[in-house]
Amino acid sequence: MKIKSLATCSPMLLCLVAGAARADLEPFSFGASELLQHQSNVFHSDVDHRGDWLSTTELQAAVDQAISRERLLAGAKVDLNHYFEMRSRDSIGYSANGELDWSTVGDLSGAFGADSRRHQYLYGLEGDRASSSRNLQTDNHAFANVQLGAMARWSIFAGVDASQRRYSDPQFDLNEIKQWSASGGTSYQTSPDLSFGLHGRYTHGTY
């Protein structure tokens, strides 16, 4: 009873205990962590002040490898979230990303990649109503760009970018977003301290 009474005095959490381990084996890296916290207001609400203990176990791995003129970057992380009482809110979150930076013998270079992240949405941060349901937010993103003449005085460049946001709770369908953009331009450098450029971008979004 004493722990619960103290928890109501804190706006977010009463206690936080964390432990982590990490190992590097180039070009790879691995990590694991455990976070135990008490949230005094799980729903971030002025009406429902229920609190609970939350355990988050995180496992992650990454690679950073140069391949000839290219460079590969990739990573992945998994979060296991467990509530001691509100078990209906238990969830598995993740994040993953990959990118390849490339270049040719000439002045042509670029990069392309993608990333994805899923986590439990925090109610109350945008003024929305609190809900006892589990709501997972998923963000997906991809991009590609190319540049000619990166080290020269004159260069041109172009790129595309796309993103998407989704929610597992049907009540949040109106907040889902799809967006893509295309850009391009050119630049000319007259000296190390002075350059001129022209850049254009087109963006299209569906809400």
RAQUI-V426837 format. One record per residue. N is the residue number from 0. RES is the residue in three letters. PHI is phi in radians with two decimals (NA if undefined). Layout:
<<N;RES;PHI> <N;RES;PHI>>
This chain:
<<0;MET;NA> <1;LYS;-1.15> <2;ILE;-1.13> <3;LYS;-1.16> <4;SER;-1.18> <5;LEU;-1.21> <6;ALA;-1.14> <7;THR;-1.22> <8;CYS;-1.41> <9;SER;-1.68> <10;PRO;-1.22> <11;MET;-2.15> <12;LEU;-2.66> <13;LEU;-1.68> <14;CYS;-2.41> <15;LEU;-2.43> <16;VAL;-2.20> <17;ALA;-2.37> <18;GLY;-2.48> <19;ALA;-2.56> <20;ALA;-2.45> <21;ARG;-2.56> <22;ALA;-2.40> <23;ASP;-2.01> <24;LEU;-2.40> <25;GLU;-0.88> <26;PRO;-1.58> <27;PHE;-1.77> <28;SER;-2.50> <29;PHE;-2.33> <30;GLY;-2.69> <31;ALA;-2.61> <32;SER;-2.62> <33;GLU;-2.30> <34;LEU;-2.17> <35;LEU;-2.07> <36;GLN;-2.47> <37;HIS;-1.96> <38;GLN;-1.70> <39;SER;-1.41> <40;ASN;-2.46> <41;VAL;-1.05> <42;PHE;-1.60> <43;HIS;0.88> <44;SER;-2.09> <45;ASP;-1.48> <46;VAL;-1.88> <47;ASP;-1.73> <48;HIS;-1.82> <49;ARG;-1.11> <50;GLY;-2.06> <51;ASP;-2.87> <52;TRP;-1.53> <53;LEU;-2.24> <54;SER;-1.90> <55;THR;-2.13> <56;THR;-1.82> <57;GLU;-2.12> <58;LEU;-2.13> <59;GLN;-2.53> <60;ALA;-2.62> <61;ALA;-2.65> <62;VAL;-2.43> <63;ASP;-2.38> <64;GLN;-2.26> <65;ALA;-1.50> <66;ILE;-2.21> <67;SER;0.97> <68;ARG;-1.51> <69;GLU;-1.71> <70;ARG;-2.45> <71;LEU;-1.83> <72;LEU;-2.15> <73;ALA;-2.65> <74;GLY;-2.79> <75;ALA;-2.59> <76;LYS;-2.56> <77;VAL;-2.19> <78;ASP;-2.01> <79;LEU;-1.85> <80;ASN;-1.85> <81;HIS;-2.26> <82;TYR;-1.62> <83;PHE;-1.26> <84;GLU;-1.97> <85;MET;-1.49> <86;ARG;-1.20> <87;SER;-1.16> <88;ARG;-1.67> <89;ASP;-1.01> <90;SER;-2.69> <91;ILE;-2.06> <92;GLY;-1.85> <93;TYR;-2.71> <94;SER;-2.60> <95;ALA;-2.55> <96;ASN;-2.60> <97;GLY;-2.61> <98;GLU;-2.61> <99;LEU;-2.17> <100;ASP;-1.66> <101;TRP;-2.32> <102;SER;-2.73> <103;THR;-1.84> <104;VAL;-1.09> <105;GLY;-1.40> <106;ASP;-1.78> <107;LEU;-1.71> <108;SER;-2.61> <109;GLY;3.08> <110;ALA;-2.78> <111;PHE;-2.57> <112;GLY;-3.07> <113;ALA;-2.71> <114;ASP;-2.60> <115;SER;-2.51> <116;ARG;-2.51> <117;ARG;-2.24> <118;HIS;-2.66> <119;GLN;-1.37> <120;TYR;-1.20> <121;LEU;-1.67> <122;TYR;-1.24> <123;GLY;1.61> <124;LEU;-1.32> <125;GLU;-1.97> <126;GLY;1.42> <127;ASP;-1.45> <128;ARG;-1.32> <129;ALA;-1.24> <130;SER;-2.51> <131;SER;-1.51> <132;SER;-1.39> <133;ARG;-1.44> <134;ASN;-2.27> <135;LEU;-1.72> <136;GLN;-1.74> <137;THR;-2.08> <138;ASP;-2.06> <139;ASN;-2.04> <140;HIS;-2.61> <141;ALA;-2.50> <142;PHE;-2.67> <143;ALA;-2.73> <144;ASN;-2.58> <145;VAL;-2.48> <146;GLN;-2.47> <147;LEU;-1.98> <148;GLY;1.51> <149;ALA;-1.08> <150;MET;-1.74> <151;ALA;-1.67> <152;ARG;-1.14> <153;TRP;-1.94> <154;SER;-2.57> <155;ILE;-2.26> <156;PHE;-2.62> <157;ALA;-2.68> <158;GLY;-2.85> <159;VAL;-2.30> <160;ASP;-2.59> <161;ALA;-2.43> <162;SER;-2.55> <163;GLN;-2.59> <164;ARG;-2.26> <165;ARG;-2.32> <166;TYR;-2.26> <167;SER;-1.39> <168;ASP;-1.42> <169;PRO;-1.02> <170;GLN;-1.16> <171;PHE;-1.78> <172;ASP;-1.02> <173;LEU;-1.20> <174;ASN;-1.63> <175;GLU;-1.26> <176;ILE;-2.34> <177;LYS;-2.26> <178;GLN;-2.62> <179;TRP;-2.45> <180;SER;-2.56> <181;ALA;-2.30> <182;SER;-2.48> <183;GLY;-2.95> <184;GLY;3.05> <185;THR;-2.56> <186;SER;-2.53> <187;TYR;-2.40> <188;GLN;-1.88> <189;THR;-1.44> <190;SER;-2.74> <191;PRO;-1.02> <192;ASP;-1.90> <193;LEU;-2.52> <194;SER;-2.55> <195;PHE;-2.17> <196;GLY;-2.70> <197;LEU;-2.35> <198;HIS;-2.38> <199;GLY;-2.22> <200;ARG;-2.50> <201;TYR;-2.11> <202;THR;-2.21> <203;HIS;-2.24> <204;GLY;-2.26> <205;THR;-2.13> <206;TYR;-2.14>>
